[in-house]
Amino acid sequence: MAALEEEKKEQKKAEKRPLSGIARRWVLNTFLIVWIILLIFAVVFLIIIQRFYMSTVTNKLSSQYSNSVANYFSQYIGGTSDRFETGAREYVQNFQQKDVMEVWVIDSTGRVVVSSSGFSIEPQTIPDYEAALKSETRTATYKGASSSGESIAAQTFLLPTSNGEETGAVRYIISLADLENQQGKLFIIIFFVFLILVLIIIISGILFIDSIISPVNEINKIATRVAEGDLTARAPPQKYEDEISELANNINYMVEEISSTDKMKNDFISTVSHEMKTPLTAIKGWGETLLDVGDTDPELTKRGIEVIINESGRLTNVVNDLLDLSRIVNGRLTLRTDRIDALAELDETIFVFKERSMREGIELIYNAPHNPTPMVGDADRLKQVFVNILDNAFKYNEQGGKVFVSAEIIPGEEGTATLKVTVEDTGCGISEEDLPKVKQKFYKSNISVKGSGIGLAVCDEIVTMHNGTLDIASVLGEGTTVTVTLPIEYVEVAETIPAANETEEEQPDV
């Protein structure tokens, strides 16, 4: 009990935790992974866009300088600084991309001679110009901030030398402010798209997880109630036809089977108690009577002893059934096999029931061949099967009814055959609902009839251990047919012996 209470407390704690069980695993395994993937995708996308834009800017800058520009300035190289400045002004004045970029012309001293912006450029360090002077390609690029703090991308191209000395350079500059604004807007758009996707995943995930956790928790509560002994608990119908719905149906089926088994167990205990109490009462009563009578009434003494013997036999049968049931449950039911004649065991059983047939007023009709039916089996156990089947046929029959017993040998292959024994009665029959359960342990279709309810379960196990089958067919109100098949050796006989057809029609004395 203490362990059960502790388990309940742990379960309640788990239900109170905001993220537990499936939800926690979903957050850790699914949501975080999806979130990281989306984040990586967004970052990679932004990097690709940025590189694309910068590649476009770089190509734009590189495309401005060509041989025509070099040829244009070659006519001013080697002249005076004024002549170079005049040519620079003319080049800047005719430059067609002023609305896109700014162009500077730098002289041999590194001074900016002219700018397309129209403003004079104060002496400053030009990183790409300095790098171009050191580069074998005579060109260099720069991305950073201008002297005014504006973000720019620039590329400097050195002009052809004169007598091995530098003559100047042309620098093209593009402002990155608009580009960065566009990137900022794009980043905001991607951020909101990313946020919306995450929210969609979270909401859909919560709804999906809730559609799993809620019914699972409900089923868990049902299972707990069943474990506590409440066999009326049932899982509610599920909204979707899926694995959870199948689990709920299986839980309900399991509880129904447990309820049925529990009821059969209680009925079995009640039946066995009655089956044992009745003979014990008779034995005790007659024992007290015989003790009081002593030797004064020999006839009464003889009758009492017969009752005690008969009732002791009933007790022995009940105890044997219980022992067989225990052996079946524990897998310890064994056979003492030997070479036997199966029909001989059936003949002996029929002989025993002849007297009962006359006593109870039930006609016993027996039809079987006289052929030998050798097989390897347990004679006592097979007789137990035949006795149980015939006993049921008589118990569930009425005076004036009939019991038909027939045997048939069906030849097989290579010296094998099948013995088919059929016991048919005209008793009360079994309902279609109860028929599949009659071979279950403890089950009785009619609790008003004497018996423990485990005879057929034991018979079915014994027949199965002999590699045979036991089948039952019945119609309620008309009767029941039990068919037992057993593998036997086929024996050819020299002459056909007429089949025995023994009919017991004697009625008991009234």
Secondary structure, DSSP 4 states (H G I P E B T S, - for coil): -HHHHHHHHHHHHHHHSSS-THHHHIIIIIIHHHHHHHHHHHHHHHHHHHHHHHHHHHHHHHTT--HHHHHHHHTTTTS-HHHHHHHHHHHHHT-S-TTT-EEEEEETTS-EEEETTSSPPPP---HHHHHHHH-TTSEEEEEEE-TTS-EEEEEEEEPPPBTTB--EEEEEEEE-HHHHHHHHHHHHHHHHHHHHHHHHHHHHHHHHHHHHHHHHHHHHHHHHHHHTT-TT--PPPPSS-SHHHHHHHHHHHHHHHHHHHHHHHHHHHHHHHHHHHHHHHHHHHHHHHHHHHTTS-HHHHHHHHHHHHHHHHHHHHHHHHHHHHHHHHHT------EEEEHHHHHHHHHHHHHHHHHHHT-EEEEEE--S--EEEE-HHHHHHHHHHHHHHHHHT--TT-EEEEEEEEEE-STTEEEEEEEEEE-SS---TTTGGGTTSTT--S-TTSSS-S-HHHHHHHHHHHTT-EEEEEEETTTEEEEEEEEEEE----SSPPPPEEEEE-PPPP-
